Amino acid sequence: MITEDSKNILIADDSVFFRTKLSDILIEAGHMVRFAKDGREVINEIKIDSNGVDLLILDLQMPDIDGFGVLKWIKENG
């Protein structure tokens, strides 16, 4: 573990490869990581616990709702 200040990180990417690689690095550094494969899952995660996400790593090109759609939703819903 590299950090003593663990953060809750949500990785949103439709690529399993990138989700896995990013999570391996972040978990090794001591962070808690969750995944979303598209924008709809990101929005659902935020709705469940908006304070439970310290950092969102967001792919802009995803199926269903893309990253720009997620950003628009966050702006409109606080």
C-alpha positions as CSV (number, residue, x, y, z in Angstrom):
1,M,0.0,0.0,0.0
2,I,1.4,3.4,-1.0
3,T,-1.2,5.7,0.4
4,E,-2.7,6.0,3.9
5,D,-5.5,8.3,2.6
6,S,-7.5,5.7,0.7
7,K,-10.1,7.1,-1.8
8,N,-13.3,5.6,-3.3
9,I,-12.7,5.6,-7.1
10,L,-15.3,4.8,-9.7
11,I,-13.9,3.7,-13.1
12,A,-16.3,4.1,-16.0
13,D,-15.1,2.4,-19.2
14,D,-16.7,-0.1,-21.5
15,S,-13.3,-1.8,-22.0
16,V,-12.6,-4.6,-19.5
17,F,-8.9,-4.3,-20.3
18,F,-8.7,-0.6,-19.2
19,R,-10.9,-1.1,-16.2
20,T,-8.7,-4.0,-15.1
21,K,-5.4,-2.3,-15.7
22,L,-6.5,1.0,-13.9
23,S,-8.0,-0.9,-11.0
24,D,-4.8,-3.0,-10.5
25,I,-2.7,0.2,-10.2
26,L,-5.2,2.0,-7.9
27,I,-5.8,-1.0,-5.6
28,E,-2.1,-1.6,-5.3
29,A,-1.8,2.0,-4.2
30,G,-4.4,1.4,-1.5
31,H,-7.6,2.7,-3.0
32,M,-11.1,1.2,-3.1
33,V,-12.3,0.7,-6.7
34,R,-15.7,0.2,-8.3
35,F,-16.6,-0.2,-11.9
36,A,-19.3,0.9,-14.4
37,K,-19.4,-0.3,-18.0
38,D,-21.6,2.6,-19.3
39,G,-23.0,5.9,-18.3
40,R,-26.2,4.5,-17.0
41,E,-24.3,2.4,-14.4
42,V,-22.3,5.6,-13.4
43,I,-25.5,7.5,-12.8
44,N,-27.0,4.6,-10.8
45,E,-23.9,4.5,-8.6
46,I,-24.0,8.2,-8.0
47,K,-27.7,8.0,-7.2
48,I,-27.1,5.3,-4.6
49,D,-24.4,7.2,-2.8
50,S,-23.2,10.5,-4.2
51,N,-20.8,11.0,-1.4
52,G,-19.3,7.5,-1.9
53,V,-17.3,8.6,-5.0
54,D,-14.1,10.6,-4.4
55,L,-12.9,10.3,-7.9
56,L,-14.6,9.4,-11.2
57,I,-12.4,8.2,-14.1
58,L,-14.8,8.6,-17.0
59,D,-14.4,7.3,-20.5
60,L,-16.1,9.7,-22.9
61,Q,-17.1,7.1,-25.5
62,M,-19.3,4.4,-24.0
63,P,-22.6,2.7,-25.1
64,D,-26.0,3.8,-23.9
65,I,-25.1,7.1,-22.2
66,D,-21.6,8.4,-23.0
67,G,-19.3,10.4,-20.8
68,F,-20.6,13.7,-22.0
69,G,-24.1,12.5,-21.1
70,V,-22.9,11.6,-17.6
71,L,-21.3,15.0,-17.1
72,K,-24.5,16.7,-18.3
73,W,-26.5,14.7,-15.8
74,I,-24.1,15.5,-13.0
75,K,-24.3,19.2,-13.8
76,E,-28.1,19.1,-13.9
77,N,-28.5,17.1,-10.7
78,G,-25.8,18.5,-8.5
